[in-house]
Amino acid sequence: MTAFSTDDDIHYLQRCFILAQAARYTARPNPAVGCVIVKNGQVVGEGYTQPPGHAHAEIMALREAQDAARGATVYVSLEPCAHQGRTGPCCEALIGAGVARVVYALGDPNPLVSGKGLARLREAGIEVSGPFLQEEAAALNPGFIKRMKAGLPYVRCKVGMSLDARTAMASGESQWITGSEARADVQEWRARSCAILSGIGTVLADDPSLNVRLPNFTGAQPLRVILDSQARLPAATRLLQLPGKVLQVGLAPPPAAPLNVVADWEYRQLPSPPGQGGVDLHALLRMLARDYCCNEILVEAGATLTGALLQANLVDELLTYIAPVLLGHQARPMALLEGVQRLDQGLGFTFADVVMLGKDCRIRCLAANRAV
């Protein structure tokens, strides 16, 4: 690692992180990246990742800088790409622009890039410094990093519950435990997710939309994935009457396509794990990462699916929205965790942050041994 030459390196990389945040809802499945070009102490160009098929952060910054990029220093939150995809390699664009130095925060985990962009820049005589502020940079793209390294998406479970961890009354009544501010916050997490995962029980009970309803939202709607072992999804359900893609996943052979639906519907058949019932959750997540390029998945499901994901060690993060109310022991729990009889069998998490949202509280937790 090369040491920082000045405090300016830190300052401009942090500016890159702010720029990358602007691409959270539109860059997926590409990583959200920010870029700043500086010459003689002045910012001459800035940019962040555009929607898939359009310019990356470095290209946007070069377009703004134009001729001023020659001899300048480029700051970027992720290693410049070195492969030809839907757009050309950013490292070649930087070389062609005649930049003098590139400072990066994090190496690209994509095997098609991973060090190749940095090597190409050095080969062309450009000074390369980094990695710096890696933890902050990684927090911008936890799902992309996990998909590239492990072939799995980053799984975030959202739960709205009472103080005594109840998510619905025994009758199934659950709308609404939390207030409007908490529900608006959920929309932000949906918007950054590649997919929303739910179970058929939740769909039959609540008839949810599972779409993004933010004002002025311009990103693509997340893939809506319904785990439905027995292929019971009704054609009249609300999510099939809304634009966007719906993926129904079950054990049975593909049913006939539902008639008179608005959504782009697809069915995938997956096996059960050996000796168990239900869809193989590991296979489901690998399929979503491999075939649908899913980086981050938001789970909005009932106690059965939430518990199964937790016990399979497939949950990276918990988003719990807690309302200041007690619903009693007969109300439904947040997760069914079979076989937990002793304290040392409990599933470990670490607190990441706590935020007040109106009358409610959001607690974000990371699964033990995860640091994003």
C-alpha positions in Angstrom: 0.0 0.0 0.0 1.2 3.5 -0.9 1.0 6.0 1.9 -1.2 9.1 1.5 0.9 12.0 0.1 -1.4 14.7 1.4 -4.7 15.0 3.3 -6.2 15.9 0.0 -6.2 12.2 -0.9 -8.5 11.5 1.9 -10.7 14.5 1.2 -11.2 13.7 -2.5 -11.8 9.9 -1.9 -14.5 10.8 0.6 -16.0 13.1 -2.1 -16.0 10.0 -4.4 -18.0 8.1 -1.8 -20.6 10.9 -1.7 -20.9 10.8 -5.5 -21.2 7.0 -5.5 -24.2 7.3 -3.2 -26.1 9.1 -6.0 -25.9 5.8 -8.1 -27.3 3.5 -5.4 -30.7 3.1 -7.0 -29.7 3.2 -10.7 -26.3 1.5 -11.1 -27.4 -2.1 -10.1 -26.3 -4.7 -10.9 -23.1 -2.7 -11.5 -21.3 -1.3 -8.5 -22.0 2.3 -7.5 -18.7 4.2 -8.1 -17.7 7.9 -7.7 -14.8 9.7 -9.4 -13.2 13.1 -9.0 -10.5 14.6 -11.2 -8.2 17.2 -9.7 -5.6 19.5 -11.3 -3.6 22.2 -9.6 -5.7 21.9 -6.5 -9.0 22.4 -8.4 -11.7 19.9 -9.1 -12.0 19.8 -12.9 -14.4 16.8 -13.3 -16.7 14.6 -11.3 -18.9 11.7 -12.1 -20.7 8.6 -10.8 -21.9 5.4 -12.4 -24.8 5.7 -14.8 -27.5 3.0 -15.4 -26.3 -0.2 -17.0 -25.1 0.2 -20.6 -24.2 3.8 -20.0 -21.0 5.6 -18.9 -19.1 4.6 -15.8 -18.0 7.1 -13.1 -14.5 7.7 -14.7 -16.0 8.4 -18.1 -18.5 10.9 -16.7 -15.7 12.8 -14.9 -13.5 12.8 -18.0 -16.3 14.2 -20.1 -16.6 17.1 -17.6 -12.8 17.6 -17.3 -12.1 17.4 -21.1 -8.6 18.7 -21.8 -8.0 19.6 -18.2 -7.7 15.8 -17.4 -4.2 15.8 -19.0 -1.6 15.6 -16.2 -4.4 15.5 -13.5 -4.9 13.2 -10.5 -8.0 10.9 -10.7 -9.6 9.7 -7.5 -12.0 6.8 -7.7 -13.8 4.7 -5.1 -13.2 1.4 -7.0 -10.4 0.2 -9.2 -11.0 1.3 -12.9 -12.3 -1.6 -15.0 -10.1 -3.3 -17.5 -12.5 -5.4 -19.6 -14.9 -4.8 -22.4 -18.5 -5.1 -21.3 -21.5 -3.0 -22.5 -19.0 -0.1 -22.2 -15.3 0.1 -22.9 -12.6 -0.3 -20.2 -12.2 2.8 -18.0 -8.4 2.3 -17.6 -7.9 2.8 -21.3 -10.0 5.9 -21.2 -7.8 7.3 -18.4 -4.7 6.4 -20.3 -6.0 8.1 -23.5 -6.8 11.2 -21.5 -3.2 11.5 -20.3 -3.9 11.5 -16.6 -0.8 11.5 -14.3 -1.9 9.7 -11.2 -4.8 7.5 -10.1 -5.8 7.1 -6.4 -8.2 4.3 -5.6 -10.0 3.2 -2.5 -10.8 -0.5 -3.2 -9.6 -3.1 -5.6 -12.4 -4.5 -7.9 -13.5 -8.0 -6.7 -14.7 -8.9 -10.3 -12.3 -11.6 -11.6 -12.5 -9.9 -15.0 -10.8 -6.8 -13.4 -9.2 -7.7 -10.0 -5.9 -5.9 -10.4 -5.8 -5.8 -14.1 -7.0 -2.2 -14.3 -4.2 -1.1 -11.9 -1.6 -3.1 -13.8 -2.6 -1.6 -17.1 -2.4 2.0 -15.6 1.1 1.3 -14.2 2.2 -0.3 -17.5 1.2 3.0 -19.2 3.4 5.0 -16.8 0.6 6.4 -14.6 1.3 6.6 -10.9 -1.1 4.4 -8.9 -1.8 4.9 -5.2 -4.0 2.8 -3.0 -6.0 1.0 -1.7 -7.2 3.6 0.9 -10.3 3.7 3.1 -11.2 0.2 2.1 -13.9 -0.3 4.7 -15.8 2.8 3.7 -15.5 1.9 0.1 -16.7 -1.7 0.6 -19.8 -0.4 2.5 -21.0 1.2 -0.8 -21.3 -2.1 -2.6 -21.7 -5.0 -0.2 -23.8 -7.0 -2.6 -21.6 -6.6 -5.6 -18.6 -7.6 -3.5 -20.3 -10.7 -2.1 -21.6 -11.8 -5.5 -18.2 -11.5 -7.1 -16.4 -13.3 -4.2 -18.9 -15.9 -3.1 -21.4 -16.2 -5.9 -24.2 -15.2 -3.5 -26.2 -12.0 -3.0 -26.1 -9.9 0.2 -29.3 -10.8 2.0 -31.0 -8.2 4.1 -34.1 -9.2 6.1 -36.6 -6.5 7.0 -39.0 -7.0 9.9 -41.6 -4.6 11.3 -42.4 -5.7 14.8 -43.6 -4.7 18.3 -41.5 -4.3 21.4 -42.0 -8.0 22.2 -40.9 -9.0 18.7 -44.3 -9.8 17.3 -45.1 -9.1 13.6 -48.8 -9.8 13.4 -51.8 -10.8 15.5 -52.7 -14.4 15.7 -55.5 -13.6 13.1 -52.8 -12.4 10.7 -53.7 -8.7 11.1 -50.5 -6.7 10.7 -51.3 -3.4 8.9 -49.8 -1.3 10.3 -47.6 -2.1 13.3 -45.1 0.7 12.4 -45.8 4.2 11.2 -45.6 6.0 7.9 -42.0 7.2 8.5 -40.8 3.6 9.0 -42.7 2.4 5.9 -41.1 5.3 3.9 -37.7 4.2 5.0 -38.4 0.6 3.8 -38.9 2.1 0.3 -35.3 3.4 0.3 -34.0 -0.1 1.0 -36.3 -1.6 -1.7 -34.9 1.0 -4.2 -31.3 -0.1 -3.7 -32.1 -3.8 -3.8 -31.9 -6.0 -7.0 -34.7 -8.2 -5.7 -37.4 -8.4 -3.1 -37.9 -12.0 -1.7 -41.1 -13.1 -0.1 -43.1 -16.3 0.5 -46.4 -17.4 -0.8 -47.9 -17.2 2.7 -47.2 -13.5 2.9 -48.6 -13.0 -0.6 -51.8 -14.9 0.2 -52.3 -13.1 3.5 -51.4 -9.5 2.6 -51.5 -9.3 -1.2 -48.4 -6.9 -1.2 -47.1 -4.9 -4.1 -43.4 -5.4 -3.3 -42.4 -2.5 -5.5 -40.7 0.8 -5.1 -43.0 3.7 -4.6 -40.5 6.6 -3.9 -41.3 10.0 -5.5 -39.3 10.6 -8.6 -37.8 7.1 -8.6 -36.1 6.5 -11.9 -34.4 3.2 -11.3 -35.6 -0.2 -12.5 -38.1 -1.9 -10.3 -36.5 -4.8 -8.3 -37.1 -8.3 -9.3 -40.0 -9.7 -7.1 -39.3 -13.2 -6.1 -42.0 -15.4 -4.6 -41.1 -18.7 -3.0 -44.0 -20.9 -3.7 -43.3 -24.6 -3.3 -46.8 -25.7 -4.4 -47.3 -23.1 -7.2 -50.3 -21.5 -5.5 -49.7 -17.9 -6.7 -53.1 -16.5 -7.8 -53.2 -14.7 -11.2 -55.3 -11.9 -9.6 -52.6 -11.1 -7.0 -51.6 -7.4 -6.9 -47.9 -7.9 -7.7 -48.8 -9.6 -11.0 -51.0 -6.6 -12.0 -48.1 -4.2 -11.7 -45.2 -3.5 -14.1 -41.9 -5.2 -13.5 -40.7 -8.7 -13.4 -42.1 -11.4 -11.0 -40.1 -14.7 -10.5 -42.1 -17.5 -9.0 -39.9 -20.3 -7.6 -41.3 -23.7 -6.6 -40.7 -27.5 -6.5 -43.5 -28.4 -8.9 -43.1 -28.4 -12.7 -43.9 -25.1 -14.4 -47.6 -24.2 -14.3 -49.3 -22.5 -17.2 -48.6 -18.9 -17.6 -51.2 -16.8 -15.7 -53.5 -14.9 -18.0 -54.2 -11.2 -18.1 -51.2 -10.1 -16.0 -49.3 -6.9 -16.4 -46.0 -8.1 -14.8 -43.3 -10.0 -16.8 -43.8 -13.4 -15.1 -41.3 -16.3 -15.0 -41.3 -19.6 -13.2 -38.2 -21.5 -12.1 -38.3 -25.0 -10.6 -35.7 -25.8 -7.9 -35.1 -29.0 -5.9 -35.4 -29.5 -2.1 -32.3 -30.0 -0.1 -31.5 -33.7 0.5 -33.7 -35.1 3.2 -35.6 -31.9 3.7 -38.8 -30.2 2.4 -39.2 -26.8 0.7 -37.0 -25.1 -1.9 -33.3 -25.3 -1.4 -32.5 -21.8 -0.2 -28.8 -22.0 -1.1 -29.7 -23.0 -4.6 -32.2 -20.2 -4.8 -29.7 -17.5 -3.8 -27.0 -18.9 -6.1 -29.5 -18.8 -9.0 -30.4 -15.2 -8.2 -26.8 -14.2 -8.2 -25.8 -16.2 -11.3 -28.8 -15.8 -13.6 -30.2 -12.5 -12.5 -27.1 -10.7 -11.3 -28.7 -9.9 -7.9 -26.3 -8.0 -5.6 -28.6 -7.1 -2.7 -31.8 -8.9 -1.8 -34.4 -7.5 0.6 -36.4 -10.2 2.3 -40.0 -9.2 3.3 -41.4 -12.4 4.5 -43.2 -14.2 7.4 -41.7 -16.1 10.3 -41.2 -19.4 8.4 -39.0 -18.1 5.5 -37.2 -15.5 7.7 -36.4 -18.2 10.2 -35.2 -20.7 7.5 -32.9 -18.1 6.0 -31.5 -17.2 9.5 -30.9 -20.8 10.4 -29.2 -21.6 7.1 -26.8 -18.7 7.9 -27.8 -16.9 4.7 -28.8 -13.6 6.3 -26.1 -10.8 6.3 -28.1 -8.0 7.8 -31.3 -7.5 9.8 -33.4 -4.4 9.5 -35.8 -4.4 12.5 -38.4 -1.6 12.7 -39.7 -1.6 16.2 -43.0 0.1 17.2 -43.6 1.1 20.9 -46.4 -1.4 21.5 -46.8 -4.8 23.0 -48.9 -7.4 21.2 -48.7 -10.3 23.6 -47.5 -13.9 23.5 -50.3 -15.1 21.2 -49.3 -12.8 18.3 -47.0 -14.1 15.6 -43.2 -14.1 16.1 -40.6 -12.5 13.8 -38.9 -15.8 13.0 -39.4 -19.5 13.6 -36.1 -20.8 14.8 -36.2 -24.6 15.3 -34.0 -26.3 17.8 -32.8 -23.3 19.7 -32.9 -24.5 23.4 -29.9 -22.9 25.0 -28.4 -19.4 25.1 -25.3 -20.7 23.3 -27.4 -21.9 20.4 -28.7 -18.3 19.7 -27.8 -16.7 16.4 -25.3 -13.9 16.9 -25.5 -10.3 15.5 -23.7 -7.1 16.1 -25.4 -3.7 16.2 -24.6 -1.4 13.3 -26.8 1.6 13.9 -30.0 2.8 15.6 -32.3 5.4 14.0 -35.5 7.0 15.2 -38.2 7.2 12.5 -41.2 9.1 13.9 -42.5 7.1 16.8 -40.6 4.0 15.7 -37.0 2.8 16.0 -35.0 1.1 13.3 -32.2 -1.2 14.5 -29.8 -2.4 11.9 -27.7 -5.5 12.8 -25.0 -7.4 11.0 -24.6 -11.1 11.2 -21.7 -12.2 13.4 -18.4 -12.3 11.5 -19.6 -10.0 8.8 -18.2 -6.5 8.4 -20.0 -4.3 5.8 
